[in-house]
Amino acid sequence: MRSHSLSIVIPALNEEKLLSDLLSSIKKQTVDAEVIVADAKSTDDTKKIAESFGARVVDGGLPSYGRNAGAKVATGDIILFLDADVVLPDENFLSRALNEFATRPFDVATADVIPKSIRRYDRFSFWVYNRYVRAWGSRRAHAPGFFIIIRRALHAKIGGFDERIVFCEDHEYVGRAAKQGQFGFLNSVKIPTSVRRFDKDGRFSIALKFIKAELHLIFRGPILDNSFDYTFDYGSDSTEEK
């Protein structure tokens, strides 16, 4: 099997409405990448869509399990974890990201996130999030699971994602990675993501949930139960953001 320098791992469950947009944007990139979709037994056409774009499909589950399953079969020296509701905004996105990742140099990194929404509240809340996590830096590393880039060797060294963690497993993962390698924020790219969670659960409710989760992480550690009522299957609720 030919070795790729970059492997993209995407956990997915019932993502037929959005997955094709992401995979299409990956196809347009100037960088060659191996694409792996970890399908959590979708009941829609998620698997069929992934295969139609030439992606390798492996059995998935909750996001941590799916990301680990994809990473296990990845052949690239660098792994990029994305979620199905993001999109790469231009054909040079990966080229810029990889160049900065290599030259700064980083072992694990993320980037500022922007909403696929024109609502002022959404843009403001994302701005606050970006400022907050950058202020912490590597002291308490944060990174959304929908955009984490890491060297495969470091992923293996820390044992991957902790599959016991129910919520905010992404922040815990990069926190451990930052203790073993160089963590930072890419400045050359920003990653657009859906606000469907805001639309489904409500903006105030989501804000309160993440504030409580952050306090839990600071004072009590990883979240090992579902007291935050985390739901993975957002695919069937996908809508256009306005």
SEVOZA-474229 format. One record per residue (C-alpha): residue number from 0; residue in three letters; chain; y, x, z. Coordinates in Angstrom, 1 decimal, always signed. Each point is the difference from the previous one (the first is absolute). Last residue first. Layout:
# SEVOZA-474229
n NUM; res ala; chain A; Y Y; X X; Z Z $
...
END
This chain:
# SEVOZA-474229
n 241; res lys; chain A; Y +31.5; X -28.5; Z +8.0 $
n 240; res glu; chain A; Y -3.5; X +1.4; Z +0.3 $
n 239; res glu; chain A; Y -2.6; X -1.4; Z -2.3 $
n 238; res thr; chain A; Y -3.0; X -1.3; Z +1.9 $
n 237; res ser; chain A; Y -3.3; X +1.3; Z +1.3 $
n 236; res asp; chain A; Y -1.6; X -2.3; Z +2.5 $
n 235; res ser; chain A; Y -3.6; X +0.3; Z -1.3 $
n 234; res gly; chain A; Y +0.3; X +3.8; Z +0.3 $
n 233; res tyr; chain A; Y +1.2; X +0.1; Z +3.6 $
n 232; res asp; chain A; Y -3.5; X +0.6; Z +1.4 $
n 231; res phe; chain A; Y +0.5; X +2.7; Z +2.6 $
n 230; res thr; chain A; Y +1.2; X -2.1; Z +2.9 $
n 229; res tyr; chain A; Y +1.1; X +1.5; Z +3.4 $
n 228; res asp; chain A; Y +0.2; X -2.3; Z +2.9 $
n 227; res phe; chain A; Y +1.9; X +2.4; Z +2.3 $
n 226; res ser; chain A; Y -2.5; X -0.5; Z +2.8 $
n 225; res asn; chain A; Y -2.7; X +1.2; Z -2.5 $
n 224; res asp; chain A; Y -1.4; X +2.8; Z +2.2 $
n 223; res leu; chain A; Y +0.1; X +3.8; Z -0.2 $
n 222; res ile; chain A; Y +3.7; X +0.6; Z -0.3 $
n 221; res pro; chain A; Y +0.5; X +3.7; Z +0.5 $
n 220; res gly; chain A; Y +2.0; X +1.4; Z +2.9 $
n 219; res arg; chain A; Y +1.3; X -1.8; Z +3.1 $
n 218; res phe; chain A; Y +3.7; X +1.1; Z +0.4 $
n 217; res ile; chain A; Y +1.1; X +1.1; Z -3.4 $
n 216; res leu; chain A; Y -2.6; X -1.8; Z -2.1 $
n 215; res his; chain A; Y +0.5; X -3.3; Z +1.9 $
n 214; res leu; chain A; Y +3.8; X +0.4; Z -0.4 $
n 213; res glu; chain A; Y -0.5; X +0.4; Z -3.7 $
n 212; res ala; chain A; Y -2.2; X -3.1; Z -0.1 $
n 211; res lys; chain A; Y +2.5; X -2.1; Z +1.8 $
n 210; res ile; chain A; Y +2.7; X +1.0; Z -2.4 $
n 209; res phe; chain A; Y -2.4; X -0.7; Z -2.9 $
n 208; res lys; chain A; Y -0.8; X -3.5; Z +1.2 $
n 207; res leu; chain A; Y +3.7; X -0.8; Z +0.7 $
n 206; res ala; chain A; Y +1.0; X +0.9; Z -3.5 $
n 205; res ile; chain A; Y -3.0; X -1.9; Z -1.5 $
n 204; res ser; chain A; Y +0.9; X -3.1; Z +2.0 $
n 203; res phe; chain A; Y +3.7; X +0.2; Z -1.0 $
n 202; res arg; chain A; Y -0.9; X +0.3; Z -3.7 $
n 201; res gly; chain A; Y -2.6; X -2.7; Z -0.1 $
n 200; res asp; chain A; Y -3.8; X +0.2; Z -0.3 $
n 199; res lys; chain A; Y -0.5; X -0.8; Z -3.6 $
n 198; res asp; chain A; Y +3.3; X +1.1; Z -1.6 $
n 197; res phe; chain A; Y +0.3; X +3.1; Z +2.1 $
n 196; res arg; chain A; Y -3.6; X +1.0; Z -0.8 $
n 195; res arg; chain A; Y +0.8; X -0.6; Z -3.7 $
n 194; res val; chain A; Y +2.8; X +2.5; Z +0.1 $
n 193; res ser; chain A; Y -1.6; X +2.1; Z -2.7 $
n 192; res thr; chain A; Y +0.5; X +3.7; Z -0.3 $
n 191; res pro; chain A; Y +2.3; X +2.5; Z -1.8 $
n 190; res ile; chain A; Y -0.6; X +3.7; Z +0.7 $
n 189; res lys; chain A; Y +2.9; X +2.4; Z +0.1 $
n 188; res val; chain A; Y -0.2; X +3.4; Z -1.7 $
n 187; res ser; chain A; Y +1.6; X +3.4; Z -0.1 $
n 186; res asn; chain A; Y +0.7; X +0.2; Z +3.7 $
n 185; res leu; chain A; Y -3.6; X +0.3; Z +1.2 $
n 184; res phe; chain A; Y -0.2; X -0.3; Z +3.8 $
n 183; res gly; chain A; Y -1.9; X +2.5; Z +2.1 $
n 182; res phe; chain A; Y -3.1; X +1.2; Z +1.8 $
n 181; res gln; chain A; Y -1.3; X +3.6; Z +0.0 $
n 180; res gly; chain A; Y -3.6; X +0.2; Z +1.4 $
n 179; res gln; chain A; Y -2.3; X -0.5; Z +2.9 $
n 178; res lys; chain A; Y +2.3; X -1.9; Z +2.4 $
n 177; res ala; chain A; Y +1.5; X -1.9; Z -2.9 $
n 176; res ala; chain A; Y -3.4; X -1.2; Z -1.0 $
n 175; res arg; chain A; Y -0.6; X -1.6; Z +3.4 $
n 174; res gly; chain A; Y +3.3; X -1.9; Z -0.2 $
n 173; res val; chain A; Y -0.7; X -0.8; Z -3.6 $
n 172; res tyr; chain A; Y -3.1; X -1.9; Z +1.0 $
n 171; res glu; chain A; Y +1.6; X -1.7; Z +3.0 $
n 170; res his; chain A; Y +2.8; X -1.3; Z -2.3 $
n 169; res asp; chain A; Y -2.5; X -1.3; Z -2.5 $
n 168; res glu; chain A; Y -2.2; X -1.7; Z +2.6 $
n 167; res cys; chain A; Y +3.0; X -2.3; Z +0.8 $
n 166; res phe; chain A; Y -2.4; X -2.8; Z +0.8 $
n 165; res val; chain A; Y -3.8; X -0.3; Z +0.7 $
n 164; res ile; chain A; Y -0.9; X +3.5; Z +0.9 $
n 163; res arg; chain A; Y -3.8; X +0.6; Z +0.3 $
n 162; res glu; chain A; Y -0.1; X +1.3; Z -3.5 $
n 161; res asp; chain A; Y +1.9; X +3.1; Z +0.9 $
n 160; res phe; chain A; Y +1.3; X +1.3; Z -3.4 $
n 159; res gly; chain A; Y -1.4; X +3.3; Z -1.2 $
n 158; res gly; chain A; Y -1.9; X +2.5; Z +2.1 $
n 157; res ile; chain A; Y +3.0; X +2.2; Z +0.8 $
n 156; res lys; chain A; Y -1.4; X +2.9; Z -2.1 $
n 155; res ala; chain A; Y -1.2; X -2.3; Z -2.8 $
n 154; res his; chain A; Y +3.5; X -1.4; Z -0.6 $
n 153; res leu; chain A; Y +1.4; X +3.6; Z +0.3 $
n 152; res ala; chain A; Y -2.4; X +1.3; Z -2.7 $
n 151; res arg; chain A; Y +0.9; X -3.0; Z -2.2 $
n 150; res arg; chain A; Y +3.7; X +1.0; Z +0.1 $
n 149; res ile; chain A; Y +2.1; X -3.0; Z +0.8 $
n 148; res ile; chain A; Y +2.2; X -2.6; Z -1.6 $
n 147; res ile; chain A; Y +0.7; X -3.2; Z +1.9 $
n 146; res phe; chain A; Y +1.6; X -3.0; Z -1.7 $
n 145; res phe; chain A; Y -1.4; X -3.5; Z +0.7 $
n 144; res gly; chain A; Y -1.3; X +1.1; Z +3.4 $
n 143; res pro; chain A; Y +3.6; X +0.2; Z +1.3 $
n 142; res ala; chain A; Y +0.8; X +3.3; Z +1.5 $
n 141; res his; chain A; Y +1.2; X +1.0; Z +3.4 $
n 140; res ala; chain A; Y +0.0; X +3.4; Z +1.7 $
n 139; res arg; chain A; Y +0.9; X +0.2; Z +3.7 $
n 138; res arg; chain A; Y +1.5; X +3.5; Z +0.3 $
n 137; res ser; chain A; Y -0.5; X +0.5; Z -3.7 $
n 136; res gly; chain A; Y +3.2; X -1.9; Z -0.9 $
n 135; res trp; chain A; Y +1.1; X -2.4; Z +2.8 $
n 134; res ala; chain A; Y +3.4; X -0.5; Z -1.7 $
n 133; res arg; chain A; Y -1.7; X -0.5; Z -3.4 $
n 132; res val; chain A; Y -2.0; X -2.8; Z +1.5 $
n 131; res tyr; chain A; Y +3.1; X -1.8; Z +1.2 $
n 130; res arg; chain A; Y +2.1; X +0.5; Z -3.1 $
n 129; res asn; chain A; Y -2.7; X -1.3; Z -2.3 $
n 128; res tyr; chain A; Y -0.6; X -3.0; Z +2.2 $
n 127; res val; chain A; Y +3.7; X -0.9; Z +0.2 $
n 126; res trp; chain A; Y +0.3; X +0.2; Z -3.8 $
n 125; res phe; chain A; Y -3.1; X -2.2; Z -0.3 $
n 124; res ser; chain A; Y +1.6; X -2.6; Z +2.3 $
n 123; res phe; chain A; Y +3.2; X +0.2; Z -2.0 $
n 122; res arg; chain A; Y -1.7; X -0.5; Z -3.4 $
n 121; res asp; chain A; Y -2.0; X -2.9; Z +1.3 $
n 120; res tyr; chain A; Y +3.0; X -1.6; Z +1.7 $
n 119; res arg; chain A; Y +2.2; X +0.3; Z -3.1 $
n 118; res arg; chain A; Y -2.6; X -1.8; Z -2.2 $
n 117; res ile; chain A; Y -0.4; X +1.7; Z -3.4 $
n 116; res ser; chain A; Y -3.7; X +0.5; Z +0.5 $
n 115; res lys; chain A; Y -2.7; X +2.5; Z -1.1 $
n 114; res pro; chain A; Y +0.8; X +1.8; Z +3.3 $
n 113; res ile; chain A; Y +0.7; X +3.7; Z +0.2 $
n 112; res val; chain A; Y -2.0; X +2.6; Z +1.9 $
n 111; res asp; chain A; Y +1.1; X +3.6; Z +0.7 $
n 110; res ala; chain A; Y -2.7; X +2.5; Z -0.6 $
n 109; res thr; chain A; Y -3.2; X +1.3; Z +1.5 $
n 108; res ala; chain A; Y -1.5; X +3.5; Z +0.6 $
n 107; res val; chain A; Y -3.0; X +2.0; Z +1.0 $
n 106; res asp; chain A; Y -0.7; X +3.7; Z -0.6 $
n 105; res phe; chain A; Y +3.5; X +0.7; Z -1.1 $
n 104; res pro; chain A; Y +1.6; X +2.9; Z -1.8 $
n 103; res arg; chain A; Y +3.1; X -0.3; Z -0.9 $
n 102; res thr; chain A; Y -1.4; X +0.9; Z -3.4 $
n 101; res ala; chain A; Y -3.3; X -1.9; Z -0.1 $
n 100; res phe; chain A; Y +1.1; X -3.4; Z +1.3 $
n 99; res glu; chain A; Y +3.2; X +0.3; Z -2.0 $
n 98; res asn; chain A; Y -1.9; X +0.6; Z -3.3 $
n 97; res leu; chain A; Y -2.6; X -2.7; Z +0.9 $
n 96; res ala; chain A; Y +2.7; X -2.6; Z +0.7 $
n 95; res arg; chain A; Y +2.0; X +0.8; Z -3.2 $
n 94; res ser; chain A; Y -3.1; X -0.2; Z -2.2 $
n 93; res leu; chain A; Y -1.2; X -3.1; Z +1.7 $
n 92; res phe; chain A; Y +3.2; X -1.9; Z -0.7 $
n 91; res asn; chain A; Y +0.5; X +1.3; Z -3.6 $
n 90; res glu; chain A; Y -1.2; X -3.2; Z -1.7 $
n 89; res asp; chain A; Y +2.4; X -2.2; Z +2.0 $
n 88; res pro; chain A; Y -0.1; X -2.6; Z +2.8 $
n 87; res leu; chain A; Y -3.5; X +0.7; Z +1.4 $
n 86; res val; chain A; Y -1.1; X -3.4; Z +1.3 $
n 85; res val; chain A; Y -1.0; X -1.2; Z +3.5 $
n 84; res asp; chain A; Y -2.0; X -3.1; Z +0.8 $
n 83; res ala; chain A; Y -3.4; X +1.6; Z -0.4 $
n 82; res asp; chain A; Y +0.5; X +2.5; Z +2.7 $
n 81; res leu; chain A; Y +0.3; X +3.7; Z -0.6 $
n 80; res phe; chain A; Y -1.7; X +3.1; Z +1.5 $
n 79; res leu; chain A; Y +0.6; X +3.2; Z -1.9 $
n 78; res ile; chain A; Y -2.7; X +2.6; Z +0.4 $
n 77; res ile; chain A; Y +0.6; X +3.7; Z -1.0 $
n 76; res asp; chain A; Y -2.8; X +2.5; Z -0.8 $
n 75; res gly; chain A; Y -1.5; X -2.7; Z -2.3 $
n 74; res thr; chain A; Y -3.7; X -0.9; Z -0.1 $
n 73; res ala; chain A; Y +0.2; X -3.2; Z +2.0 $
n 72; res val; chain A; Y -3.4; X -1.5; Z +1.0 $
n 71; res lys; chain A; Y +0.5; X +0.2; Z +3.8 $
n 70; res ala; chain A; Y +3.7; X -0.8; Z -0.4 $
n 69; res gly; chain A; Y -0.7; X -3.4; Z -1.4 $
n 68; res ala; chain A; Y -2.3; X -0.9; Z +2.9 $
n 67; res asn; chain A; Y +2.6; X +1.3; Z +2.5 $
n 66; res arg; chain A; Y +2.7; X -2.1; Z -1.6 $
n 65; res gly; chain A; Y -2.2; X -3.0; Z +0.0 $
n 64; res tyr; chain A; Y -1.1; X +0.4; Z +3.6 $
n 63; res ser; chain A; Y +3.6; X +0.4; Z +1.2 $
n 62; res pro; chain A; Y +1.2; X -2.9; Z -2.2 $
n 61; res leu; chain A; Y -2.7; X -2.5; Z +1.3 $
n 60; res gly; chain A; Y -3.0; X -0.1; Z -2.3 $
n 59; res gly; chain A; Y -0.9; X +2.0; Z -3.1 $
n 58; res asp; chain A; Y -2.9; X +0.5; Z -2.4 $
n 57; res val; chain A; Y +0.9; X +2.3; Z -2.8 $
n 56; res val; chain A; Y +1.7; X -0.6; Z -3.4 $
n 55; res arg; chain A; Y +0.8; X +2.9; Z -2.3 $
n 54; res ala; chain A; Y +3.1; X -0.9; Z -2.0 $
n 53; res gly; chain A; Y -0.2; X -0.2; Z -3.8 $
n 52; res phe; chain A; Y +2.7; X -2.6; Z -0.4 $
n 51; res ser; chain A; Y -2.5; X -2.7; Z -0.8 $
n 50; res glu; chain A; Y -2.0; X +1.1; Z +3.1 $
n 49; res ala; chain A; Y +2.9; X -0.8; Z +2.3 $
n 48; res ile; chain A; Y +0.5; X -3.4; Z -1.7 $
n 47; res lys; chain A; Y -3.7; X -0.9; Z +0.4 $
n 46; res lys; chain A; Y +0.0; X +1.0; Z +3.6 $
n 45; res thr; chain A; Y +3.1; X -2.1; Z +0.9 $
n 44; res asp; chain A; Y -1.2; X -3.0; Z -2.0 $
n 43; res asp; chain A; Y -0.2; X -2.4; Z +3.0 $
n 42; res thr; chain A; Y -2.5; X -0.2; Z +2.9 $
n 41; res ser; chain A; Y +0.8; X +3.5; Z +1.2 $
n 40; res lys; chain A; Y -2.7; X +1.8; Z +1.9 $
n 39; res ala; chain A; Y +2.3; X +2.6; Z +1.6 $
n 38; res asp; chain A; Y +0.6; X +2.0; Z -3.2 $
n 37; res ala; chain A; Y +0.8; X +3.7; Z +0.5 $
n 36; res val; chain A; Y +1.8; X +0.8; Z -3.3 $
n 35; res ile; chain A; Y -0.1; X +3.6; Z -1.1 $
n 34; res val; chain A; Y +2.3; X +1.5; Z -2.6 $
n 33; res glu; chain A; Y -0.3; X +3.6; Z -1.2 $
n 32; res ala; chain A; Y +3.4; X +1.2; Z -1.1 $
n 31; res asp; chain A; Y +1.5; X +1.6; Z -3.1 $
n 30; res val; chain A; Y +3.8; X +0.5; Z +0.4 $
n 29; res thr; chain A; Y +2.5; X -1.3; Z -2.6 $
n 28; res gln; chain A; Y -0.4; X -3.5; Z +1.5 $
n 27; res lys; chain A; Y -0.4; X -3.1; Z -2.2 $
n 26; res lys; chain A; Y -3.6; X -0.7; Z +1.2 $
n 25; res ile; chain A; Y +1.3; X +0.0; Z +3.6 $
n 24; res ser; chain A; Y +2.5; X -2.7; Z -0.8 $
n 23; res ser; chain A; Y -2.8; X -2.1; Z -1.6 $
n 22; res leu; chain A; Y -2.1; X +0.5; Z +3.1 $
n 21; res leu; chain A; Y +2.8; X -1.3; Z +2.2 $
n 20; res asp; chain A; Y +0.8; X -3.0; Z -2.2 $
n 19; res ser; chain A; Y -3.8; X -0.8; Z -0.4 $
n 18; res leu; chain A; Y -0.4; X +0.0; Z +3.8 $
n 17; res leu; chain A; Y +2.6; X -2.7; Z +0.6 $
n 16; res lys; chain A; Y -1.5; X -3.5; Z -0.7 $
n 15; res glu; chain A; Y -3.7; X +1.2; Z +0.1 $
n 14; res glu; chain A; Y +0.4; X +1.3; Z +3.5 $
n 13; res asn; chain A; Y -2.8; X -1.9; Z +1.8 $
n 12; res leu; chain A; Y -0.7; X +2.9; Z +2.4 $
n 11; res ala; chain A; Y +1.1; X +3.5; Z -0.9 $
n 10; res pro; chain A; Y +0.0; X +3.6; Z +1.4 $
n 9; res ile; chain A; Y +1.6; X +2.3; Z -2.5 $
n 8; res val; chain A; Y -0.8; X +3.8; Z -0.2 $
n 7; res ile; chain A; Y +1.7; X +2.2; Z -2.5 $
n 6; res ser; chain A; Y -1.6; X +3.4; Z -0.7 $
n 5; res leu; chain A; Y +2.1; X +2.9; Z -1.2 $
n 4; res ser; chain A; Y -1.1; X +3.5; Z -1.1 $
n 3; res his; chain A; Y -2.9; X -1.6; Z -1.9 $
n 2; res ser; chain A; Y -3.5; X +1.6; Z -0.2 $
n 1; res arg; chain A; Y -2.2; X -1.0; Z -2.9 $
n 0; res met; chain A; Y -3.4; X -1.3; Z +1.0 $
END
